[in-house]
Each structure stands twice: as C-alpha cells, then as structure tokens.
C-alpha cells in the first residue's frame, strides 16, 4: 500500500500542470526524481514549489498563474532526453529549471532543449563540460564548475595535513570533472595520490577496486560519486573490509543516505565539499524562514537555496520578457540575474513585477548568492566544508 500511495503521489506530481488554463504559464522543472540522487529530491521539489506558490500569491506570472510541470529524468541520460522532449514538445514550456545531475542536464540540453531553442537553468549541475556546450546562449547554471570544486577540495585535503590519498571517481561527467581537476590541484600542491581508480556505476561490488586502492599507504580515500549508487557502496565496503577509516567526498556523497547506511560513527573523521551559500546572507534567512514555515523543516538541506533561486529566476525572466518567447526569455534571464539593477530577494515577487512594469532594471540577490553569468552561462560561487553531525551534516567552513 505504501508503494502504491507513493507511486500515485509521484504520478500526480509529474502530471501537474497538464490542465493549465489558457492564461497560465507553464514552468518546466526537470529533476532526477528517481535514480541515484532520489534521496536529495523531496526538499528540492518543495523549494521549486515554494517559488511558484509565492509568485501566484503575489500577482501571478504574465497576469495569470505559474504552473510547475515536472519531468523525471530517472537519473539516466535517456530518461533525461525523454522527459525534456515531453516538456518542450508536448507541454511547450518556455524555460526549463534543471536538471540536477551533470549527466542528465547535458543529455537533455544537447538532445532536446537546445534544439528547441529553450533556455535552461540548472541549480546544481557542475560538470566542466557544460562550459563548452554549443548552446546558442541558452544554458545557464548557478553553481560553480567542478574545476573550481576540485581545486578547493584539494586545498581542504592539504589543509587537513593529509599528504597521501587514494582516489576513486565515477566514470561520468560529474566524477571525471572533479576527479581530474582534483588530481592536478592536489599534486601541484605537493600531495601524493598513491592509488587511483576510475570506476563504473551500478556494480554490486567494488571490493577488487578497493583492494588495489588500499595497497598504498594512503591516509584517506577520496570518493567522488553519488551516495545512492557507487559512492555509498564503496564507502560501506571499504569499512566492512577494514580497508579505510577516513573518507573525503564531494556533494554527491553529502547525502543523509550515506549516514543511514554506514552510521555516523564510521564517518566521524571524514569531511565533504559542496557548493554552498555565502555566510550571513539575509536573502538566505528570508528563504529559510519561508521554507520552514511552509514545510516545517528542511531549509538546510543540500541545494534547497540553489533550486529555489533557479526557479525564481526562471519566472523573473518570463515576466521581464513579457511573453513566453523563448529567445526573449534567454536574454531576460541575464538581465534579471545580473547587476546593475535594484536588488530583489527571495519572496519579493510583488516588488519585482512593480519594478519591471516601471521599466526599471532588477538584480536578483538569491539565497545562494549572486548569479553573475559569464559568456558561457557560468558563475563563481562558494564551496563549503561539511562534517557529519548526528544524522545530518554541519558546515564548518566556506571558501569563496
């Protein structure tokens, strides 16, 4: 019964928006609802829904209602293409917020979204490959590239006094992007990688790879993968085999599922890097207060800030464009996100549309920081250092 109820709820969610009225405006939301990062998704859906709810409570979008239309990538490239094609060709959305994983974001962009001329803004996709997409100025993201996170991760490891590591990273856009950058930055800083293995997803056992990785005298195992797939299995099997006791991971591993599977005690000396928000940010407090008021908890979960900001920006771009013309929305996205302009923050939709109607420029200052896009649709940003704290994660440092 529980599985059936969950399925029915998901089906209702994925189908939301299909009965939109003529004066409603659909927002395509592409998420990896099922698959290796499924554990991350519920608060991120809430974040996107909150942005849409606030817009509708404060005047609506283009004079009507904003309607969120979800597509599930299933965490796979083909699933992403199928979901994106439905959003752009059947639902006829003018913009897409998503996807989340780098692989699904790139697959959807190249096969469906770019050919249809639809602007796309990802809250979490970090692969360096996105920088070089031939996207006609349509693809944006509001988190820094893995080139940046790999460098910061190397610095964090060296600052911990760890001079020798073993490294394994998943063979996809995400893992290769961070892994190769980490190798360059860590060795340049004087660190030594005593063993290295690029691994494949969806295997039942990684014990042979771990046996090879453990042959050196590494002080820690660096794992760049998702906790819901290979990353979680590697950490668990390393602990079970007594091969490693200290782990270093990235945002894909900063998943409460990892703590549930191996226990907090087994991770007490480990740490993780993840894109984060600037410290003491009033915009973040405004979002978190509204989020927790609406949902009771969860505002501190990974990528809530980025998902809300990307969704809010998508709707600001439509309002600024004054229509659902996809090319105009792509240009408007840069205008509403970047200086100069009067500052607008999370939840300030009524203020934003009043300024737009007055012909004034706006500059959205989000919970995750400013989105100053470069010519490739990339941004700078912040990387946080996280440690396990009970059944969750605590941020102990921010690197800008």
N, C-alpha and C positions, 0 to 999 in steps of 0.2 A: 504493500500500500504506500509506503514511504517513497519507493522508487517511482511509482505511478504518479503520485502527487507532485514529486519533483519534476518529472517529465512534463506533466501538464502545465506546471508553472513556467517551465522553460519555453514550452511551445507558445504559450500566451505571450511571453516576453518577446520572443523572436518575431512574433507576428504583429507586435504592437505597431500602430501607425498605418496599417494597410487600409483602414477605413477612414482615413483622413478626409476632411471636408475640402471643398474647392479652395477656401481661403486659408487653409492650414499650410504650413511649410514643413516638409519632412527634413530631418537631420539624420544622415546615415551614421550609424555607430557600429563600427566593425571591431569585435572583440574576440579573443581566444577563450570563449566561454567554457568550452570543453578542451581537454588536452593537458599538456604538461604544466601549464600555469593556472589551471582551473581554481586552485586554492586562493589565488590573488583576486579573483574576479568579483565576488559579491560586493565588497565596498566600492569597487571601481564603477560597477553599474549604478550604485547609489549616488556616486559623485556625478556621473553624467545625468542621471535623472534629476538630481537636485538643481543642476544648472538649468535644465529645461523647465522645471517647476517654477523656479524664481522668475524666469523670463515670462512665463504665462501669467504669473501673479502680478507682474508689473507692466502690463500693457501688451504683452504678446510680441510676436515676430511678424513684421510687414503687415501689421494691422490685424493679423489672425493669430492662431495658436501655433506654437512649435510642437512638432510631433517627433519623438525619438523612434527611429526604425532600426532595430538591432539585426546584425548578421553575425553568425558564429563561424569562425574560421576552422573550428575543431582543432586548432593548434597545428594544422598542416598546410603546406603550400597549396595543394589542390583545393582543400576546403576553403582557404582564403580567396582563391580565384573565384570559386563558385559563389561564395557569399557576396563578394564585391560585385560580380556581374549582376546578381539579382538586385543589389542596391542601386546600381547605376542604370540598368536597362529596364528593370521591372518597376522598382519603386521610384525611379527617376529623381534620386536625391541630388541636390545641387552641391553638396560638400560632404566629405566623409571624415569623421573623427575616428582615428585608429589606423592600423591595428596596433597591437601592443608588442608582440614578439617581432624581432627584426625580420626573420624569415617570412612570416606571414604578411608583414607590412610590405616588403619588397615584392613578393609574389603577386599580391593583389594590385599593387601600383603598376607593375610592368604589364600584366596581362589584361587588366580590366579598367583601372581607374584613370591612368594617364591616357590610354587610347580614347576614352570617353570625354576627355577634357575636364575632368572633375578635380577640383582642389582637394588635397588630403592633408590632414594634420595629425601626426602621431604624438601621443603623450609620453611614450616610453621606448620606442624603437631606437636603438643606439648603434647599429652597425655602421662602420665607416663606409660601407658600400653605398649607403644612401646618399652620401655627399656627391657621388659621381653618377647618379641616375640621370639619364636624359629625359627629364621630366617636364620640359617646357615651362618651368617655373611653377609647377603645381604641387610639389611635395614638400611639406614642412614638418619639423619636429621641435618639441620644446624641451628636450633633454640633450645634454652634450654627447658627442660622439664617443664611441668606445676608445678611440685614440686617446681621448682625454682621461677616461676612467682607467685605462690600462696604465697610463703614466702615474696617476695618483695612487693606484693600488700598489705599484712598485715602490713609491715613496713611503706608503704606510708600512709595507713589509720591512723596508730598510730602517725606518724609524723605530720599529719594534726590536731592532737588533738582530733580525733574522737574516743571516748571510748566505744560507744554503736552503734551497727548497726543491721539492719535486713538483711537477706541474702536469695537470691533465685538463684538457679543454675539449668541449664537444665540437664535432665537425659540422658546424653550421655557421651562418653569417654572424651570429652573436658570439659564439665561442672563439672562432678564428679571429674575429676583430679585436677582442680584448686580449686573447692569448698572445698573439704575435706582437701587439704593442707592449704588453707586459714584459715579454722576453727581452725586447730591445731596451726598454727603460730600466729594467732590473739589472741586467748585465752591465749596462753602461754605468750604473751607479755603484758597481762593484760587487753585486750579488752573483751567486753561482747557482745555476739550475743543474742539479746533479742527475736528474732523470726527467724525461718529458714524454707524454703520450697524448696524441690526438685520438679521441675515442668516438664511436658511433652511438647514436641514440637507440633506445628501446631494446637493449640487451638485458637478459635476466641476470647475467653475472659479469662482473668486471674484475674478478679475482686474479686473472692472469695479468692484466694490465697493472693491477696493484702490486703484484709480486715483483714485477720489474721496477716499478716506481720506488719500492721500498728497499731496493738493493743498495742504494747510496746512503749517505749519512745526512739526509735532509732533516732540517729542524721543523719543517711543516709541509703539509700537502696543500698546494693551491688548486682549487677546483672551480673551473669556470663552466657552469652548466646549470640546468634547472633542477630544483629540488624535487619536482614532480616527475622527473624522468631520471636521466643518468646521474645527475649530481647527487640526489638523495641516496641512490643505490650505492654509489662509490663511497660516500662518507660512511654509510651503515656497514658496508662490507669491509672497509678499512678498520673500523672499530672492532667488528666481530673477529677479524683476523689478527688483532693486536699489532697492526702494521703502522698506524699513525695515531697520534693523540691530539695534534694541533692542526686545525684546518683554517685556511684563508679562502674566502669566497667573494663573489660579486652579487649583484642584486638578484640574479636568478636563484641563488641559494638562500637569500634572505627571505625565507618563506617559513611561516609557522609550522608548515607540514614537516619540515626538517626536524624541528624540536620535538614534535609529536612522535616522529619515527625513531629517533635515537636518544632522546632525553636531554634535558638542559645540562646535566652534569657532564655529559660527554663533550659538550661544546663550550665549557667554561673558559677555556684558554683560546678559543677561536675568535675571529673577527671577520667582518664583511664590509665591502664597499657598496655604495648605492647612490644614484642621483638623489638629491635632496633639495630642500628649500633653504633660502637664506635665514640666518638666525634673527630673532626678534623682528619678525615681519608682521606688521599689523594686518596685511591682507590675508596672511595665513590664519591668524587668530579669528578674523571675521568668518572665513570659510569654516574653520573647525567648530566654532560656536554654532553656526547654522547647521552644519552636518550632524553634530551630536544632538542638537535639538530635534532634528527631523528623524534620526535613526537610532538615537540612544547611545551609540558608541561607534568607533571605527574610523574616526577622522585621522588618527595617527597611523593608519595602515599604509603600506608602501604604495606610492603612486596615486593616492587619492588627490593630492594637490594638482598634479600634472593632468590627470584625467578631467577634473573639473575645469581647469584653466583651458584646456584644448577644446572642450565642448562649448564653454562660454565664448571663447574666441571665434569659433565657427559661426555661432549665431550673431556675434557682433559684426562679422564680415558680411553676412547676408543683409543685416539691417543697414550697414554702411553702403553696400552695393545698391540697395533699394529695389532689388529684384532677385530672382533665382538664376540669373545669368551666370553661368559657371566661370567664365573668363573674368567678369567684373568682380566676382566674389574672391577669386585668387588675388587680384590686385588689392582689393579692400582688406584682405587679411593682413597684409603688410602694413597698411595704413593704421588699422586699429591696434596693432600689437606694438608698434614702434614709435619712439619719440620722433618729432615733438608732438605735443598734444596735452590736453587736460587729463589728469590721472583719473582712471576709473578702476575700481577694485571689484572683487567677488561680491555678487549680490546687488551691485549698483546698476541694474539694468535700466531703471527709470531715468537715472541721471544720464546714462549713455545715450538713450534714444532722444532725450531732450537736446543734448549737445549735437547729435547728428542732425536733427531737424533744424537746428540753428546754423548748420553749416560749419560747425567747429570741429577741429581735429581732436581725436581722443587717443590716449595711450594707456592700454590695459596693463595694470600692475598686478600680476597674479599672485596666488598663494605660493606658487613655485618660483616666483621671481619675474623679472622682465624677460620678454621674448624679443630680443633684438636680432632679427634674422639677417644672415649674410646672404650673398648671392646664390648660395646653394640651399637655402632654407634651413640652415643650421644655426644653432645658438651656442653661447658659452653656458656656464652654469656652475652648479655646486655638487660636490661629491661628499657624502657623509661616511663616517666610520661607525659601524654598528657592532654591538656585542649582545650576546644572549642575556636576557633579563627575565627570569621566570619563564612564562610561556610565550614571551614575545621578544622584541628586540629594542635596545636602547641606543640612541645616537650619542656618541661620546666626543665626536669631533666633526668639524665641517671644513672642507678645503674648497676655496673659491678658485 
